[in-house]
């Protein structure tokens, strides 16, 4: 399914009927969806909603009145998977929630109503990537796949910290949302709700339970290769029509190698203008895979506020609606009916020791992670308008992230700093950033990253720093499984195979690989006009959107809901400056727009 709504009744409260109807109305207004399945009992009301392309099994019930609904894509270790929700409910009734959670892998939220105990169980995936939220109301507890839907159930006060995180970094962290009493459900957790309140939460998986440095050398390469082929096979078994991202980097190439090695049929796609490195390399790789390949070029697509508004219903405003509406949504929707599932290389970077450069020269040491260095070097890094947040606010935000990283790694302080960095990246960044994007796209059509399946993820996390640094694990895997893919150049010109005496001359492009990329990123951040692939200068989306009356009305400072948490004078100064062609805070403007859209929608 694409969305769910569940309300757990307080025994001494008024009926849930009215608030449940309000929630269904909110989903219809925001997402243009109506329930495909409902369960109405004395202790809870629940509804499931299909994806936009109509896919997803509806809520299922057995003869006794137990029910289950799932958003996302799941796999059970005994061989059944998405589409077998009745069997999943039977497994829960036979073995219980803990055993069921341990047997699952994927990108999902599972909601179960147990009639005997009159308890609602919620199971989240390992990283919490498939987003779900809760809100305590006078009538009981409301659960949904949308924070904005929960905010519309009753007046919702803005959460100043969550909003600042988003405007400054583009992500809302930990369990926060834009609203003080709407909280995100935690990763790898089993929640229990009864009599209108949360009665338990158990963590069923944690990096602290893993064995650092378990895999090294050929053993690591073999374990990783086996895990990703197994994952590709499981995905292929439930998906006859599979679309695979293919770009110029390592991770999508590793993904293609896994499906080729598993003997699965698939097609590939890349997004970008003709001549871009990603597009050129993907075309070359498609000749090696022998699979149908479709490039998508959005460089000439018109900018309109309607597209930005469409993104709000998918992202809750918690991801840049301009970026998603103009650059992500059109790509996925155009083939949402042609393919059963899209897969991408997210989480593949974990195999390559992502962000480990901050650990040098102590990489792999059993010592506490320098949380402040990570906070300042990877989280509080985007250009910031002093009109919105002064230098003192930046210092406070760095300290806030330092404390957040410390909380995330509290149980890992005696583990290698590489595992602590992995945990920080997964539990903070991927949990709320990648998860927000994927949760939005999964409402259009099913999407998944096979690298987040438990077997592959655990191998990557337990491999030694030696085999993961310099992308050696991925390079060796590619050379073992698909040597032709390994030998083909990456987007920067050097091959994806391991460095050696016989091929060292092919790594010369490594010296200058990042120049053009850094140059383009710099112009994007500064909000300057950017040259399209054909050499034509185009205006930024911000400049074009400012011409629309709806945007001018939304960003009138005296009427903005953001003025409840930010200074109205500061907003006015920021927004006045943002109407100029050259404006150095493009990202922040898009985030202000997204956040204001959400706050207004919550109250409408």
BELNOR-V287583 format. One line per field, one symbol per residue. psi: psi as a letter, one per 30 degrees, with the letter a starting at -180 (. if undefined). burial: 1 if it has 24 or more other ideal C-beta (glycine too) atoms within 12 Angstrom, else 0. A space follows every 10 residues. Layout:
psi: ???
burial: ???
This chain:
psi: lfllkkkkkk fgllkfeeee eeeeeeeeee fhklkfkkkj lfflkkklkl legflkklkk llffgklklk kaklkkfgfl akfheeeeee eeeefleeee efflkajlkk kkjjeefhkk kkkllefgej klllkklffa kkklgkeeee ffflkkkkje eeeeeeeefg kklbglafke gjkkkllhlj kkkkhglkfl kkkfkkfffl jkgeklbeee eeeeeeefee eeeeefffjf jkkkkjafae eeeeeeeeee ffgkkllllk klkkfkeeee eeeeeffefg lkkjkkjgfg klkkfeeeee fefefgfgkj feeeeffeee eeffgfffkf kkklgkfffe fghkgffffk ggkfkilkki eeeeefffei fkkkkffeka eeeeeeeeee eeeeeeeege ggfglkfeee eeeeeefdee efdeeeeeee effelklkjf ffkeeeeeee fglleefflg geeeeeeeee eieeeefkka fgfllglkkl ffgeffgefe egffeeeeee eeeeefglkk kleggkklll eeeeeffkee eeeegjefgk ffffflkeee eeeeeeeffl ejkgheeeee eeeeeeeeee eef.
burial: 1111111111 0000010011 0111011001 1010111111 1011111111 1110111111 1100011111 1111110000 1110101110 1110001001 1111111111 1111000011 1111111111 1111111011 1111111111 1111010111 1111111111 1111111111 1111111111 1111011100 1011111001 0100110001 1011111111 1111111110 1111111111 1111111111 1101111111 1110011111 1111110110 1011111110 0010101111 1111111111 1111111111 1110110011 1111111111 1111110110 0011000111 1111100111 0111101110 0011001101 1101110110 0100111111 1111111111 1111111111 1111111111 1111111111 1111101111 1111111111 1100111111 1111111100 0000001000 0000000000 0001101101 0000000111 1110110000 1001101001 1111110001 1101101100 0011111111 1111111111 1110
